[in-house]
């Protein structure tokens, strides 16, 4: 019987469970949706029990579609930065403050003020700010002190699912890299930061390398999910790091660009290389023993979804209509330029106070122009971060797009025409899921190294040819894009 490798892909809006064979073919899948709650402005929370309920249902549906005993290992890829305080039985004591939550501005400012930008980035590879896990824990301690004290562990979303499966509280290095409590160069929790900000080290999960076996599945979990006792639970990784593996961005040259709710580039590094400009996050990769640069745009596909919901709601076929209107307009959106900083600017500008902007509006502009300007802003932001990566001496020979928005053909063509390097689209849009399957196969002993798993389980990419005329126009759009942010920096406040 061929072995199968089951992946739990815990995203921001849904969980998708997929069983892969050792050639990277998806043989069964199931999905479950759950909401994001916004109890106050700038708040974004999820109920961990929703994750588990939808995961359990999806795993049972997949298990029913595959031969008994065929699942050799289970792994997970996950949204990151969110924090859940749990008890010893992995019951959540509060809703998860997820990565989209921006309530922690004051805590982010305190971290930068007390730790300092250079010290903070030098230790953790991250610029102090509200997005990471540390300010979320600080907020819990300040606003829910009884819960903070009662918590047995603080876990991220993927850790929560793996703990339910294995009975162990572990966190792989790639997930820990997004906490601002972890030193990627040393691959350990940072005592200086934990001590300074009052985070008990004993409340943090045990660290583990991606692709390592955590344990066999708990008998109770096996029975609930319809899996066999003895099934291995293998450490996966953060969704973007796993997507980097899934698109084959392992080694120098090929760079992954995961375009989902947000966008991130994944640049494989064989050693921890600090960015002197401190503009690019340095994380541990899900590739065992490697690191990565991961410049990010906080919201991209999520921004397009918002615009579609608000301005194409009455069309009957909102997304299709938006796509058609964007595709029918010229490069440069007839002079309309957007800044996509609707939840603040990530790398390389790192400006939490930045806002979304449309500039150059004329009476002749229609809603399609505004949509196209947002599409082009995503491409401009990818180019901006690509230049930051190249400034650190990294060779980039190709960008491979993945994620749900990579199935948006006009967006892919805009990106291909806007970037100065070749662009391709991965055959499997669920690159994070595929990357986690490779890690599961590695942990189960199917392959000797992750490179062998990539060679065996990846399918060919589809190249996207740039439009030469559009590329020439986008050089001018890019100059305008950068100047627009520079001119508004003082207006946004915070940075000058």
BELKA-V73722 format. One record per residue. PSI is psi in degrees with one decimal (NA if undefined). D_FIRST is the distance of its C-alpha to the first C-alpha in Angstrom with 1 decimal. Layout:
psi=PSI d_first=D_FIRST
psi=PSI d_first=D_FIRST
//
This chain:
psi=133.1 d_first=0.0
psi=137.2 d_first=3.8
psi=146.1 d_first=6.4
psi=152.6 d_first=9.2
psi=115.6 d_first=12.8
psi=131.1 d_first=15.4
psi=134.4 d_first=19.0
psi=109.6 d_first=22.2
psi=99.1 d_first=24.9
psi=97.6 d_first=28.1
psi=-169.6 d_first=30.8
psi=-32.9 d_first=34.5
psi=-12.4 d_first=34.4
psi=164.0 d_first=30.8
psi=136.4 d_first=27.4
psi=127.8 d_first=24.4
psi=126.9 d_first=20.9
psi=136.5 d_first=18.1
psi=123.1 d_first=14.3
psi=148.5 d_first=13.6
psi=-176.1 d_first=10.8
psi=5.8 d_first=11.8
psi=10.3 d_first=14.2
psi=15.5 d_first=16.1
psi=132.5 d_first=15.4
psi=116.5 d_first=16.1
psi=-15.6 d_first=13.8
psi=146.5 d_first=15.8
psi=159.5 d_first=19.1
psi=156.2 d_first=22.1
psi=149.5 d_first=25.6
psi=136.1 d_first=28.5
psi=152.3 d_first=32.0
psi=156.8 d_first=34.6
psi=161.5 d_first=38.2
psi=128.1 d_first=40.2
psi=139.8 d_first=43.4
psi=75.5 d_first=46.7
psi=-21.8 d_first=49.2
psi=160.1 d_first=51.7
psi=138.6 d_first=52.3
psi=-3.7 d_first=50.1
psi=144.8 d_first=47.8
psi=115.5 d_first=44.1
psi=156.7 d_first=42.1
psi=153.4 d_first=38.9
psi=115.0 d_first=38.0
psi=-30.7 d_first=35.0
psi=-27.7 d_first=34.3
psi=-42.7 d_first=33.8
psi=-49.8 d_first=31.1
psi=-40.8 d_first=29.3
psi=-47.0 d_first=29.8
psi=-35.6 d_first=28.5
psi=-46.3 d_first=25.5
psi=-45.3 d_first=24.7
psi=-44.7 d_first=25.0
psi=-41.2 d_first=22.9
psi=-42.2 d_first=20.0
psi=-40.2 d_first=20.1
psi=-40.4 d_first=20.0
psi=-44.5 d_first=17.0
psi=-32.0 d_first=15.1
psi=-16.2 d_first=16.1
psi=-10.0 d_first=14.7
psi=158.6 d_first=11.0
psi=142.4 d_first=8.5
psi=137.1 d_first=9.8
psi=3.2 d_first=8.7
psi=-21.9 d_first=6.7
psi=111.6 d_first=10.1
psi=-31.8 d_first=10.7
psi=151.7 d_first=14.3
psi=135.8 d_first=17.1
psi=177.3 d_first=20.1
psi=145.3 d_first=23.2
psi=152.0 d_first=25.8
psi=150.9 d_first=29.2
psi=156.7 d_first=32.7
psi=173.5 d_first=35.0
psi=-28.1 d_first=38.5
psi=151.3 d_first=38.6
psi=132.1 d_first=39.6
psi=117.9 d_first=38.8
psi=130.3 d_first=40.7
psi=160.5 d_first=38.7
psi=-173.8 d_first=39.4
psi=-20.6 d_first=37.5
psi=13.8 d_first=35.1
psi=41.7 d_first=34.4
psi=129.9 d_first=36.7
psi=135.4 d_first=38.4
psi=-14.4 d_first=42.2
psi=161.2 d_first=43.0
psi=155.9 d_first=41.4
psi=127.7 d_first=39.8
psi=103.0 d_first=42.2
psi=177.2 d_first=39.9
psi=-26.6 d_first=40.4
psi=-12.8 d_first=42.5
psi=134.0 d_first=45.1
psi=23.6 d_first=48.4
psi=-13.2 d_first=50.5
psi=29.4 d_first=50.4
psi=-42.9 d_first=52.9
psi=-38.4 d_first=55.5
psi=-40.0 d_first=52.9
psi=-40.7 d_first=51.8
psi=-36.8 d_first=55.4
psi=-40.6 d_first=56.1
psi=-46.9 d_first=53.2
psi=-38.5 d_first=54.7
psi=-42.8 d_first=58.2
psi=-35.0 d_first=57.6
psi=-35.8 d_first=54.9
psi=144.3 d_first=56.0
psi=-48.7 d_first=54.1
psi=-42.5 d_first=53.9
psi=-42.3 d_first=53.0
psi=-48.0 d_first=50.4
psi=-39.4 d_first=48.7
psi=-36.5 d_first=49.1
psi=-44.5 d_first=47.3
psi=-12.1 d_first=44.6
psi=8.4 d_first=44.2
psi=143.8 d_first=45.1
psi=134.7 d_first=48.5
psi=137.3 d_first=49.8
psi=178.3 d_first=49.5
psi=-10.9 d_first=48.5
psi=-27.4 d_first=44.9
psi=176.7 d_first=43.3
psi=-35.4 d_first=42.3
psi=-51.9 d_first=45.4
psi=-27.3 d_first=47.9
psi=-41.8 d_first=45.8
psi=-37.1 d_first=46.0
psi=-40.3 d_first=49.7
psi=-42.8 d_first=50.2
psi=-44.0 d_first=48.5
psi=-38.2 d_first=50.7
psi=-30.3 d_first=53.8
psi=-20.6 d_first=53.2
psi=61.7 d_first=51.0
psi=-34.7 d_first=52.1
psi=-39.2 d_first=51.2
psi=-42.9 d_first=47.6
psi=-46.6 d_first=47.5
psi=-35.0 d_first=48.8
psi=-18.5 d_first=46.6
psi=135.9 d_first=43.3
psi=-43.1 d_first=41.0
psi=157.4 d_first=39.1
psi=122.7 d_first=39.3
psi=155.9 d_first=35.9
psi=168.8 d_first=34.8
psi=-48.3 d_first=32.6
psi=-35.5 d_first=29.2
psi=-37.7 d_first=30.3
psi=-47.2 d_first=31.1
psi=-44.8 d_first=27.6
psi=-34.4 d_first=26.0
psi=-39.6 d_first=28.6
psi=-34.2 d_first=27.7
psi=-39.4 d_first=24.1
psi=-23.3 d_first=24.8
psi=6.2 d_first=28.4
psi=143.4 d_first=29.5
psi=99.7 d_first=31.9
psi=158.6 d_first=30.9
psi=127.4 d_first=31.6
psi=162.6 d_first=30.3
psi=-34.8 d_first=32.9
psi=-40.1 d_first=32.5
psi=-42.6 d_first=33.2
psi=-28.0 d_first=36.0
psi=-17.1 d_first=37.6
psi=12.9 d_first=38.6
psi=-23.2 d_first=40.7
psi=23.8 d_first=43.8
psi=13.5 d_first=43.5
psi=141.4 d_first=41.3
psi=103.6 d_first=42.2
psi=-33.1 d_first=39.7
psi=-35.4 d_first=41.4
psi=-10.3 d_first=41.1
psi=52.7 d_first=37.8
psi=159.8 d_first=39.5
psi=148.2 d_first=41.3
psi=104.8 d_first=44.9
psi=-37.7 d_first=47.4
psi=-45.2 d_first=50.4
psi=-43.9 d_first=49.1
psi=-44.8 d_first=47.8
psi=-45.4 d_first=51.2
psi=-39.6 d_first=53.3
psi=10.9 d_first=51.8
psi=36.9 d_first=51.3
psi=110.9 d_first=47.6
psi=125.8 d_first=46.6
psi=-32.9 d_first=44.0
psi=-15.4 d_first=42.6
psi=-3.0 d_first=41.7
psi=147.2 d_first=39.4
psi=161.4 d_first=35.6
psi=136.8 d_first=34.3
psi=146.5 d_first=33.5
psi=152.5 d_first=30.1
psi=141.0 d_first=28.7
psi=141.7 d_first=26.1
psi=-0.9 d_first=22.6
psi=146.3 d_first=23.5
psi=127.3 d_first=21.7
psi=-49.7 d_first=24.0
psi=-178.9 d_first=22.6
psi=158.4 d_first=20.0
psi=142.5 d_first=20.4
psi=137.4 d_first=23.5
psi=-38.5 d_first=22.8
psi=-39.6 d_first=25.2
psi=-39.8 d_first=23.5
psi=-45.0 d_first=20.0
psi=-42.8 d_first=21.7
psi=-35.1 d_first=23.7
psi=-6.6 d_first=20.9
psi=23.9 d_first=18.2
psi=163.7 d_first=15.8
psi=142.4 d_first=14.7
psi=144.5 d_first=17.2
psi=-11.2 d_first=16.4
psi=132.7 d_first=14.9
psi=140.6 d_first=16.8
psi=121.4 d_first=19.7
psi=137.6 d_first=20.6
psi=127.5 d_first=24.0
psi=-117.9 d_first=24.1
psi=-177.9 d_first=27.5
psi=151.2 d_first=30.3
psi=-42.3 d_first=29.6
psi=-39.7 d_first=31.7
psi=-40.5 d_first=30.5
psi=-36.9 d_first=26.8
psi=-35.1 d_first=28.0
psi=-41.0 d_first=29.5
psi=-43.8 d_first=26.2
psi=-30.0 d_first=24.6
psi=2.2 d_first=27.4
psi=18.7 d_first=27.2
psi=63.6 d_first=30.6
psi=113.1 d_first=29.9
psi=175.8 d_first=32.8
psi=145.3 d_first=36.2
psi=-61.6 d_first=37.1
psi=131.5 d_first=34.6
psi=133.2 d_first=35.3
psi=146.3 d_first=33.4
psi=101.4 d_first=35.4
psi=115.5 d_first=33.7
psi=96.8 d_first=35.9
psi=-130.8 d_first=35.2
psi=-43.4 d_first=37.7
psi=-177.5 d_first=39.1
psi=139.9 d_first=38.6
psi=141.4 d_first=37.8
psi=143.5 d_first=37.5
psi=113.8 d_first=35.1
psi=110.3 d_first=36.5
psi=135.8 d_first=34.6
psi=138.6 d_first=37.0
psi=-5.3 d_first=36.4
psi=155.3 d_first=39.4
psi=110.1 d_first=41.1
psi=107.2 d_first=43.8
psi=135.1 d_first=46.4
psi=116.2 d_first=47.9
psi=-30.2 d_first=51.7
psi=-8.8 d_first=52.3
psi=32.3 d_first=50.0
psi=-12.2 d_first=48.8
psi=125.5 d_first=45.0
psi=136.3 d_first=42.7
psi=118.6 d_first=41.1
psi=165.2 d_first=37.8
psi=139.6 d_first=35.1
psi=163.8 d_first=32.1
psi=-10.6 d_first=28.5
psi=117.9 d_first=28.0
psi=129.0 d_first=28.2
psi=3.7 d_first=31.8
psi=168.4 d_first=33.1
psi=177.9 d_first=35.7
psi=147.7 d_first=36.4
psi=141.0 d_first=39.4
psi=73.5 d_first=38.8
psi=146.9 d_first=41.9
psi=150.5 d_first=41.6
psi=119.4 d_first=43.2
psi=-37.4 d_first=43.1
psi=131.1 d_first=42.9
psi=-77.5 d_first=42.1
psi=-35.6 d_first=39.7
psi=-33.6 d_first=41.0
psi=-41.5 d_first=44.5
psi=-38.2 d_first=43.7
psi=-43.1 d_first=42.3
psi=-47.2 d_first=45.5
psi=-41.2 d_first=47.7
psi=-45.5 d_first=46.0
psi=-37.8 d_first=46.3
psi=-33.4 d_first=49.9
psi=-6.1 d_first=51.2
psi=16.0 d_first=49.1
psi=-35.5 d_first=48.7
psi=3.8 d_first=51.1
psi=-14.0 d_first=49.7
psi=-37.0 d_first=47.1
psi=68.0 d_first=44.5
psi=-56.0 d_first=45.1
psi=-44.6 d_first=42.4
psi=-39.4 d_first=42.7
psi=-43.6 d_first=46.4
psi=-45.9 d_first=46.4
psi=-44.5 d_first=44.2
psi=-40.7 d_first=46.4
psi=-41.4 d_first=49.5
psi=-45.5 d_first=48.3
psi=-25.4 d_first=47.2
psi=1.1 d_first=50.7
psi=155.4 d_first=52.6
psi=158.9 d_first=53.5
psi=137.3 d_first=52.3
psi=-3.8 d_first=54.4
psi=39.3 d_first=54.6
psi=42.8 d_first=58.3
psi=-0.1 d_first=59.2
psi=127.3 d_first=57.4
psi=139.2 d_first=55.6
psi=147.1 d_first=53.5
psi=126.8 d_first=52.6
psi=30.3 d_first=49.3
psi=51.4 d_first=50.3
psi=-19.1 d_first=50.1
psi=31.1 d_first=48.7
psi=164.6 d_first=50.3
psi=130.4 d_first=49.6
psi=-144.4 d_first=46.8
psi=151.1 d_first=46.7
psi=0.3 d_first=48.8
psi=-31.9 d_first=51.8
psi=70.1 d_first=50.7
psi=87.3 d_first=53.2
psi=-26.5 d_first=52.2
psi=-6.0 d_first=55.4
psi=154.2 d_first=54.7
psi=163.6 d_first=54.5
psi=141.9 d_first=53.4
psi=141.1 d_first=56.0
psi=128.3 d_first=56.9
psi=148.9 d_first=59.7
psi=24.8 d_first=61.7
psi=132.5 d_first=61.7
psi=159.8 d_first=64.0
psi=-26.8 d_first=65.0
psi=-7.6 d_first=63.1
psi=133.7 d_first=59.7
psi=176.7 d_first=57.4
psi=-31.0 d_first=54.4
psi=-33.7 d_first=52.2
psi=-41.3 d_first=54.0
psi=-41.0 d_first=53.2
psi=-45.5 d_first=49.5
psi=-38.1 d_first=49.5
psi=-35.7 d_first=51.3
psi=-41.8 d_first=48.5
psi=-47.4 d_first=45.9
psi=-32.2 d_first=48.0
psi=-37.8 d_first=48.6
psi=-44.0 d_first=44.9
psi=-41.3 d_first=45.0
psi=-38.4 d_first=48.1
psi=-37.6 d_first=46.7
psi=-43.1 d_first=43.6
psi=-41.4 d_first=46.2
psi=-44.2 d_first=48.3
psi=-32.2 d_first=45.4
psi=-42.3 d_first=44.3
psi=-37.0 d_first=47.8
psi=-39.1 d_first=47.7
psi=-47.4 d_first=44.6
psi=-28.7 d_first=46.2
psi=-18.1 d_first=49.4
psi=16.3 d_first=47.5
psi=17.9 d_first=46.8
psi=127.9 d_first=43.2
psi=125.6 d_first=42.3
psi=113.7 d_first=40.7
psi=-16.9 d_first=39.7
psi=144.9 d_first=37.6
psi=129.1 d_first=36.8
psi=119.5 d_first=33.5
psi=141.9 d_first=33.7
psi=-178.3 d_first=31.1
psi=167.6 d_first=31.2
psi=-40.3 d_first=32.3
psi=-12.3 d_first=35.7
psi=-6.9 d_first=34.2
psi=7.6 d_first=33.7
psi=97.4 d_first=37.5
psi=-45.3 d_first=38.6
psi=-37.8 d_first=42.3
psi=-44.5 d_first=41.5
psi=-40.2 d_first=39.3
psi=-35.5 d_first=42.1
psi=-45.5 d_first=44.6
psi=-44.0 d_first=42.7
psi=-36.6 d_first=42.2
psi=-23.3 d_first=45.9
psi=-21.0 d_first=47.1
psi=149.4 d_first=45.2
psi=10.4 d_first=46.5
psi=158.3 d_first=43.0
psi=146.6 d_first=40.4
psi=139.0 d_first=38.1
psi=164.7 d_first=34.7
psi=132.2 d_first=32.4
psi=147.2 d_first=28.7
psi=-36.0 d_first=26.3
psi=109.5 d_first=24.6
psi=-27.5 d_first=27.5
psi=58.7 d_first=25.4
psi=-34.1 d_first=25.5
psi=-43.7 d_first=25.8
psi=-44.8 d_first=22.5
psi=-41.6 d_first=20.8
psi=-40.6 d_first=22.6
psi=-32.9 d_first=21.5
psi=-37.4 d_first=17.8
psi=-40.0 d_first=18.6
psi=-38.8 d_first=20.2
psi=-42.6 d_first=17.3
psi=-37.5 d_first=15.1
psi=-47.2 d_first=18.0
psi=-31.9 d_first=18.4
psi=-1.7 d_first=14.9
psi=12.5 d_first=15.6
psi=-31.8 d_first=13.5
psi=154.1 d_first=17.0
psi=-25.3 d_first=20.2
psi=163.2 d_first=22.5
psi=-30.7 d_first=22.8
psi=-38.0 d_first=24.2
psi=-38.5 d_first=21.0
psi=-42.4 d_first=19.1
psi=-44.8 d_first=21.9
psi=-36.6 d_first=21.8
psi=-33.5 d_first=18.1
psi=-10.1 d_first=17.9
psi=145.2 d_first=21.4
psi=161.0 d_first=22.6
psi=147.4 d_first=26.2
psi=166.4 d_first=29.1
psi=116.6 d_first=31.9
psi=143.5 d_first=35.3
psi=117.2 d_first=38.2
psi=131.8 d_first=41.6
psi=155.3 d_first=44.6
psi=113.6 d_first=47.7
psi=-39.6 d_first=50.5
psi=-41.1 d_first=53.2
psi=-38.8 d_first=51.3
psi=-41.1 d_first=50.5
psi=-41.0 d_first=54.2
psi=-37.8 d_first=55.0
psi=-22.1 d_first=52.4
psi=-40.0 d_first=54.2
psi=-39.2 d_first=57.2
psi=-39.0 d_first=55.2
psi=-43.0 d_first=53.6
psi=-42.8 d_first=57.1
psi=-39.3 d_first=58.3
psi=-48.5 d_first=55.2
psi=-40.8 d_first=55.9
psi=-35.0 d_first=59.7
psi=-44.9 d_first=59.1
psi=-44.9 d_first=57.3
psi=-39.6 d_first=59.9
psi=-23.5 d_first=62.7
psi=-1.5 d_first=61.2
psi=-46.7 d_first=60.2
psi=-35.7 d_first=63.4
psi=-41.1 d_first=63.4
psi=-30.6 d_first=60.0
psi=174.3 d_first=61.3
psi=-71.1 d_first=59.6
psi=153.6 d_first=59.4
psi=NA d_first=62.3
//
